[in-house]
Amino acid sequence: MVLVDSDVLIEVSRGRETRIVEAWAQLRDSGEMLICSPVTVAELWHGARSSDREILTRLFGAFMVVPIDEDTGRHAGDYLREYRRSHSLGSESRATVSRAACGVRISSRSVQNAASI
C-alpha cells in the first residue's frame, strides 16, 4: 500500500513537472494499492477551479480513500506532540495523514518522507 500525499497529486493534476508525472505513472501502474485520506481529497477539492474538478474526480478514482476516525485523531495529536519540532510536519492535517498511514509507504515530495516521489 502506498499513501499518496496531496503535494504529489497537486503536481500530477497540473501535469507540469515531467519527473513527477512519470513517477506517478510508474506508481499507478505498479499494481500497488494506492490510498489517500479524506484530508487530501479536501485539500485538492478546495483549491480546484471548476474546470479542474473532472480531472480530480478521475484522479481520485485510482485511490481507496482511508477513513480517519477519533482514534486516528488522538494518535495524530500524540504524533504532533512528539515529532513536530524535530520533523517539520508543517500542519495538523499532514500529521493526521501521516499517522493514519502508519505501516504503509508514503509518496510525497517532502524531504521528510523516506519514500518520496
C-alpha positions in Angstrom: 0.0 0.0 0.0 1.2 3.5 -0.8 -0.4 6.6 0.7 -0.1 9.4 -1.8 0.2 12.9 -0.3 -1.6 15.9 -1.6 1.6 17.6 -2.8 2.1 14.8 -5.4 -1.5 14.8 -6.5 -1.4 18.6 -7.0 1.6 18.3 -9.3 0.1 15.3 -11.1 -3.2 17.2 -11.7 -1.2 20.2 -13.1 1.0 18.0 -15.3 3.8 20.5 -15.4 6.7 18.5 -13.9 7.6 15.7 -16.2 9.6 13.9 -13.5 6.6 13.8 -11.1 4.2 12.8 -13.8 6.4 9.9 -15.0 7.0 8.8 -11.4 3.2 8.9 -10.8 2.6 6.8 -13.9 5.1 4.2 -12.7 3.4 4.1 -9.3 -0.1 4.0 -10.7 0.9 1.1 -13.0 2.9 -0.8 -10.3 -0.1 -2.8 -9.1 0.3 -1.5 -5.5 -2.8 -0.3 -3.7 -2.9 3.4 -3.7 -4.6 5.2 -0.8 -5.2 8.8 0.2 -7.0 10.4 3.0 -10.2 12.5 3.1 -7.9 15.4 4.1 -6.0 15.0 0.8 -9.3 15.0 -1.1 -10.4 18.1 0.8 -7.2 20.0 0.2 -7.3 19.3 -3.6 -11.0 19.9 -4.0 -10.8 23.2 -2.0 -8.1 24.6 -4.3 -9.6 23.3 -7.6 -11.1 25.5 -10.2 -14.5 24.3 -11.6 -12.7 23.2 -14.7 -10.3 21.0 -12.7 -12.9 19.0 -10.8 -13.5 16.5 -13.6 -9.7 15.8 -13.7 -9.6 15.4 -9.9 -12.7 13.1 -9.9 -10.9 10.8 -12.4 -7.6 11.0 -10.4 -9.4 10.1 -7.1 -10.9 7.1 -8.9 -7.4 5.5 -8.7 -7.5 5.5 -4.9 -9.0 3.9 -1.9 -9.8 6.7 0.5 -8.9 5.6 4.0 -11.1 6.7 6.9 -9.9 9.0 9.6 -11.6 8.4 12.9 -11.4 9.5 16.5 -8.6 7.1 17.3 -6.6 8.3 14.4 -7.1 11.9 15.5 -5.8 11.1 19.0 -2.8 9.3 17.7 -2.1 12.2 15.3 -2.2 14.5 18.3 0.3 12.4 20.1 2.4 12.2 16.9 2.4 16.0 16.6 3.3 16.5 20.3 6.3 14.1 19.9 7.6 14.9 16.5 6.5 18.3 15.3 9.7 20.2 16.2 12.1 17.6 15.0 10.3 16.6 11.8 8.9 19.9 10.4 5.5 18.3 9.9 4.1 21.5 8.6 0.4 21.1 9.5 -2.0 19.2 11.6 -3.5 17.7 8.5 -0.1 16.3 7.4 0.4 14.8 10.8 -3.1 13.2 10.7 -2.4 11.8 7.3 1.0 10.5 8.3 -0.4 8.9 11.4 -3.2 7.3 9.5 -0.6 5.9 7.2 1.4 4.0 9.8 2.7 0.8 8.3 2.4 1.9 4.7 4.8 3.7 2.3 4.2 7.4 1.8 4.6 9.0 -1.6 5.4 12.7 -1.1 7.6 15.5 -2.4 8.5 16.2 1.2 12.1 15.5 2.1 10.9 14.2 5.5 9.3 11.2 3.9 11.6 8.3 3.0 9.5 7.1 0.1 9.3 10.4 -1.7 8.3 10.5 -5.3 
